[in-house]
């Protein structure tokens, strides 16, 4: 029998990728349409950031999240929604006073970072157990903030997908689990290739997988050219996978991806060569320990 593998599609992200590939969806309508296309192509989960429709800049506006969620749910009540809580963690030290926030800082309270989760109640949301240099800025998620966000997520009845970018992040996540702030069995997303986190190579994925709790359910992804090698490796190791224009803009070398669905279709083809079949949303709910749909 084929192994069932959950495919998550990360639709748009927060970086300046729209200038590099015009297929990256920007408006709530375009993001929702891309989610529906990805689901039709075989994604059981869609991971959602939002952007300002007029500028394509990353957004934290509740109305943008609400419109995306309502548009998807109106057309497809089955696909699993995974809302990000990453925005609001960026800190750029000021040039004159490094202790003061400089241009580009979005750092806000845990309550602001999770308010859309509390209101919209998706089945999943991310929780970035990571403080690190993220490219040229700082990505700040202190243990106290993570505890507060985890409690808000728990109160909303949402399951956190624990995103980890290096080995120390797994150690912190295990500590939060031991404290009771994150429930077992945990759901992990191993994020590879982000500057300056863990590299996207086989040795790193094997090591990070080995550090997860024994009962963990996990997925992994690599960015850029590592996207599909990591699909093959994660699935071969019994994990689940993620693709999408948030992580990679190309369908093949020198060929921009025309949409998220094309990246999902390529993942489905690759998985089939490994005797893996994409999980349906209901199968993904069972794999991820989510409540069954009524």
CORVEN-V898168 format. One record per residue. N is the residue number from 1. D_FIRST is the distance of its C-alpha to the first C-alpha in Angstrom with 2 decimals. Layout:
[[N D_FIRST] [N D_FIRST]]
This chain:
[[1 0.00] [2 3.78] [3 6.49] [4 9.07] [5 12.38] [6 15.72] [7 18.11] [8 21.75] [9 24.44] [10 27.86] [11 30.21] [12 33.69] [13 34.75] [14 38.41] [15 39.62] [16 41.79] [17 39.02] [18 40.29] [19 43.01] [20 40.50] [21 38.10] [22 39.42] [23 35.93] [24 35.69] [25 36.20] [26 39.36] [27 40.56] [28 38.84] [29 38.30] [30 36.73] [31 34.47] [32 33.30] [33 32.77] [34 30.75] [35 28.57] [36 27.94] [37 27.12] [38 24.68] [39 22.93] [40 22.82] [41 21.29] [42 18.34] [43 20.00] [44 19.45] [45 22.51] [46 25.82] [47 28.19] [48 31.78] [49 35.08] [50 38.09] [51 40.99] [52 44.53] [53 44.49] [54 47.79] [55 47.36] [56 43.59] [57 44.46] [58 42.14] [59 42.95] [60 42.84] [61 44.45] [62 43.05] [63 43.73] [64 41.45] [65 38.51] [66 39.36] [67 39.53] [68 36.15] [69 34.49] [70 36.36] [71 35.58] [72 31.81] [73 31.79] [74 33.96] [75 31.41] [76 28.04] [77 27.93] [78 24.17] [79 23.74] [80 24.34] [81 27.68] [82 28.39] [83 32.12] [84 33.64] [85 36.41] [86 37.10] [87 40.16] [88 43.34] [89 42.63] [90 44.45] [91 47.79] [92 50.08] [93 53.21] [94 56.43] [95 58.44] [96 61.70] [97 60.29] [98 56.82] [99 56.72] [100 56.99] [101 54.19] [102 54.51] [103 53.39] [104 49.66] [105 49.28] [106 47.23] [107 47.21] [108 47.38] [109 46.91] [110 43.65] [111 44.71] [112 44.97] [113 41.63] [114 39.82] [115 41.94] [116 39.58] [117 36.75] [118 39.08] [119 40.12] [120 36.94] [121 34.48] [122 31.21] [123 28.10] [124 28.02] [125 30.71] [126 31.05] [127 33.27] [128 34.38] [129 35.17] [130 37.10] [131 40.69] [132 41.03] [133 42.65] [134 40.54] [135 41.92] [136 45.65] [137 45.68] [138 44.90] [139 41.94] [140 43.20] [141 41.25] [142 43.38] [143 42.17] [144 44.55] [145 43.27] [146 39.64] [147 40.57] [148 42.32] [149 39.49] [150 36.94] [151 39.24] [152 39.62] [153 35.87] [154 35.41] [155 38.28] [156 36.72] [157 33.53] [158 31.46] [159 28.79] [160 29.78] [161 27.53] [162 29.34] [163 29.97] [164 31.01] [165 32.55] [166 33.58] [167 33.44] [168 36.42] [169 34.80] [170 32.04] [171 34.91] [172 36.62] [173 33.54] [174 33.10] [175 36.81] [176 36.48] [177 33.65] [178 35.90] [179 38.75] [180 36.75] [181 36.86] [182 33.10] [183 30.86] [184 28.04] [185 25.16] [186 26.13] [187 24.33] [188 25.22] [189 25.36] [190 26.28] [191 28.64] [192 29.52] [193 32.22] [194 34.67] [195 38.23] [196 39.11] [197 36.02] [198 33.46] [199 32.66] [200 29.37] [201 28.45] [202 25.82] [203 28.30] [204 29.04] [205 25.52] [206 24.75] [207 28.04] [208 27.64] [209 24.19] [210 25.78] [211 28.56] [212 26.54] [213 26.77] [214 24.22] [215 22.94] [216 22.87] [217 20.24] [218 20.77] [219 20.67] [220 22.67] [221 24.47] [222 27.11] [223 29.94] [224 31.36] [225 30.14] [226 27.81] [227 25.67] [228 22.94] [229 23.10] [230 22.48] [231 19.48] [232 17.91] [233 19.16] [234 18.33] [235 14.67] [236 14.55] [237 16.26] [238 13.91] [239 16.36] [240 16.78] [241 18.99] [242 22.18] [243 23.98] [244 27.07] [245 30.72] [246 31.82] [247 30.32] [248 30.63] [249 32.73] [250 31.47] [251 28.72] [252 29.70] [253 32.74] [254 35.81] [255 33.99] [256 34.12] [257 31.21] [258 32.43] [259 30.68] [260 27.94] [261 25.62] [262 25.77] [263 24.63] [264 21.64] [265 20.80] [266 21.07] [267 18.75] [268 16.08] [269 16.66] [270 16.61] [271 13.35] [272 11.74] [273 13.31] [274 11.64] [275 8.03] [276 8.69] [277 9.32] [278 12.64] [279 12.96] [280 15.38] [281 18.61] [282 17.97] [283 14.63] [284 16.72] [285 19.40] [286 17.35] [287 16.17] [288 19.81] [289 21.40] [290 23.26] [291 24.75] [292 23.02] [293 24.96] [294 27.62]]
